[in-house]
Amino acid sequence: MTAEKKPKSGTETVADGDVKKAARKASADKPAAAKKATSAKKPAAAKKSAVAKKPAAKKPVAKKAEGAPEAPKPRPEPIEEQLAALAQPAAKKATAKKVSTAKLRITQVRSQITFARSQRKVLAGLGLGRIGKSVIRHDDPCIRGMVAKVAHLVRVEEVEA
């Protein structure tokens, strides 16, 4: 009996080897961009069919009753009546807001280092930035909210103006 030689692992027969080597050489000669372009090409018809949308369904239009008459539109008031109504003060607006004359002295007592950026921005908005600096601001809800956010960094005193 004659022993047939089997090809070593990793080697191919001559015919298969030539084809594979030629394919590898051709792909190695192409630039990377060309490789991507050739592999990414798809037929345009396939792309359109995947993205095709259904037409929107039409909503039925409400039909008006045939025998019902339309309600008459209200007439606008004459300009003189509208101006007279605007000139008269309304009862609700008669109670004006009480304007506070009190002010706040806000003093920074702790450093802003290691605290959140939002708290540093609040200090800058109040006009503070270093320990010991004081500012006087009106006592209103906006300033009170800012002070509440950085209460651990400041001391607040009420001052009569």
Backbone torsions as a table, in degrees:
resi	resn	phi	psi	omega
1	MET	NA	142.1	178.8
2	THR	-99.3	139.2	179.7
3	ALA	-89.9	127.9	177.9
4	GLU	-86.2	138.9	178.1
5	LYS	-85.8	129.1	176.8
6	LYS	-93.0	144.9	178.2
7	PRO	-67.5	145.1	178.9
8	LYS	-64.7	155.3	180.0
9	SER	-65.8	137.6	-179.4
10	GLY	95.2	-9.7	177.5
11	THR	-111.9	151.0	-178.5
12	GLU	-116.5	173.8	175.1
13	THR	-69.9	164.6	-173.3
14	VAL	-61.0	-44.2	-176.6
15	ALA	-66.9	-46.0	179.7
16	ASP	-66.0	-40.3	-177.8
17	GLY	-62.5	-40.6	-179.6
18	ASP	-64.9	-40.6	-178.9
19	VAL	-67.0	-44.7	-178.9
20	LYS	-66.8	-40.1	178.7
21	LYS	-64.5	-40.4	-179.7
22	ALA	-65.2	-38.3	179.0
23	ALA	-67.6	-41.7	178.5
24	ARG	-64.8	-41.3	-179.0
25	LYS	-65.9	-40.5	179.6
26	ALA	-66.0	-40.1	179.6
27	SER	-71.9	-30.2	179.4
28	ALA	-72.7	-29.9	-179.4
29	ASP	-72.1	-26.7	-178.2
30	LYS	-75.1	143.9	173.2
31	PRO	-69.2	161.1	-176.7
32	ALA	-61.2	-37.7	-178.8
33	ALA	-64.9	-38.4	179.5
34	ALA	-67.5	-36.2	178.0
35	LYS	-62.3	-44.7	-179.8
36	LYS	-64.8	-40.5	-177.3
37	ALA	-65.6	-41.3	-178.6
38	THR	-70.6	-34.5	-178.1
39	SER	-79.0	-23.5	-176.5
40	ALA	-90.9	-5.7	-177.7
41	LYS	-70.2	130.7	175.1
42	LYS	-132.7	153.9	178.4
43	PRO	-62.9	140.7	-178.7
44	ALA	-63.7	-34.1	-179.3
45	ALA	-64.3	-35.5	180.0
46	ALA	-68.2	-38.3	178.9
47	LYS	-65.7	-44.1	-178.0
48	LYS	-64.9	-38.5	-178.0
49	SER	-69.0	-31.7	179.9
50	ALA	-72.8	-29.0	-176.1
51	VAL	-98.7	-7.6	-176.0
52	ALA	-56.7	136.5	-178.6
53	LYS	-110.4	154.6	176.7
54	LYS	-80.0	145.6	176.2
55	PRO	-67.4	145.5	-178.2
56	ALA	-66.2	138.8	179.0
57	ALA	-73.4	136.9	-179.8
58	LYS	-80.7	137.6	178.5
59	LYS	-85.3	141.7	179.1
60	PRO	-68.9	139.2	-179.9
61	VAL	-85.4	133.7	179.5
62	ALA	-69.0	130.2	-179.6
63	LYS	-92.2	141.3	178.0
64	LYS	-80.8	149.3	177.1
65	ALA	-67.0	136.1	-174.6
66	GLU	-66.4	-43.6	-171.9
67	GLY	-94.2	-8.4	-175.5
68	ALA	-83.7	127.3	178.1
69	PRO	-77.4	152.0	179.1
70	GLU	-75.9	144.1	178.5
71	ALA	-71.7	139.4	-179.7
72	PRO	-69.0	142.8	179.6
73	LYS	-75.1	141.1	179.5
74	PRO	-68.0	141.2	-179.9
75	ARG	-77.1	139.6	175.9
76	PRO	-71.1	148.0	179.4
77	GLU	-67.6	149.2	176.6
78	PRO	-62.3	154.2	-176.9
79	ILE	-57.5	-38.8	-177.9
80	GLU	-61.2	-40.9	-179.9
81	GLU	-67.2	-38.3	179.2
82	GLN	-66.2	-42.0	179.3
83	LEU	-66.2	-37.9	179.1
84	ALA	-65.7	-38.0	179.2
85	ALA	-66.5	-36.4	179.0
86	LEU	-72.4	-33.3	-177.7
87	ALA	-70.1	-31.8	-179.2
88	GLN	-78.0	130.2	178.0
89	PRO	-69.7	138.4	179.5
90	ALA	-77.8	152.5	-178.3
91	ALA	-65.9	-33.5	-178.4
92	LYS	-70.1	-33.6	-177.7
93	LYS	-80.5	-8.5	-177.5
94	ALA	-66.1	-31.1	178.9
95	THR	-84.9	96.4	-178.4
96	ALA	-80.2	154.9	178.2
97	LYS	-69.5	142.6	177.5
98	LYS	-81.3	120.9	-179.0
99	VAL	-87.0	125.1	-177.9
100	SER	-83.0	136.3	177.5
101	THR	-98.9	-0.4	-178.7
102	ALA	-72.3	149.9	178.1
103	LYS	-129.2	162.3	179.7
104	LEU	-116.8	135.9	170.1
105	ARG	-100.5	118.1	-177.4
106	ILE	-112.0	124.5	-177.9
107	THR	-122.3	130.6	177.5
108	GLN	-80.7	127.2	-177.3
109	VAL	-116.5	-11.3	178.5
110	ARG	-131.5	157.2	179.7
111	SER	-73.6	150.4	178.8
112	GLN	-88.0	-3.3	-179.9
113	ILE	-64.3	140.8	179.2
114	THR	74.6	4.9	175.7
115	PHE	-101.6	166.0	-174.3
116	ALA	-61.2	150.9	179.4
117	ARG	-59.3	-37.7	-180.0
118	SER	-63.2	-36.0	178.5
119	GLN	-70.6	-35.9	176.4
120	ARG	-65.2	-37.6	178.2
121	LYS	-67.4	-36.5	177.3
122	VAL	-64.0	-43.3	177.3
123	LEU	-60.2	-42.7	178.4
124	ALA	-64.6	-37.2	178.1
125	GLY	-65.8	-32.5	176.7
126	LEU	-77.5	-15.9	-178.5
127	GLY	95.8	17.2	180.0
128	LEU	-105.7	164.9	178.4
129	GLY	-172.8	-17.8	178.3
130	ARG	-139.6	158.0	-177.1
131	ILE	-63.8	135.1	177.1
132	GLY	93.6	-11.2	-179.9
133	LYS	-76.6	138.3	179.2
134	SER	-123.1	146.4	174.4
135	VAL	-134.7	155.6	175.8
136	ILE	-114.3	127.1	-178.6
137	ARG	-129.2	156.6	175.1
138	HIS	-65.1	147.4	178.2
139	ASP	-87.1	95.4	176.9
140	ASP	-138.7	166.3	-174.0
141	PRO	-58.5	-33.4	-179.4
142	CYS	-64.3	-49.0	179.9
143	ILE	-66.3	-39.3	177.9
144	ARG	-60.7	-38.8	178.4
145	GLY	-65.7	-40.1	178.4
146	MET	-65.3	-42.3	179.3
147	VAL	-64.1	-38.2	-179.9
148	ALA	-63.8	-32.1	-178.8
149	LYS	-71.0	-29.7	-178.6
150	VAL	-120.1	32.4	-176.2
151	ALA	-59.7	-28.5	-179.3
152	HIS	-76.9	-8.7	-178.2
153	LEU	-109.5	-13.7	-172.7
154	VAL	-127.9	163.4	171.7
155	ARG	-120.7	136.5	-174.9
156	VAL	-119.3	134.6	176.0
157	GLU	-131.4	139.3	175.0
158	GLU	-82.1	135.6	-178.8
159	VAL	-126.7	133.5	175.8
160	GLU	-83.8	132.9	-177.4
161	ALA	-89.9	NA	NA
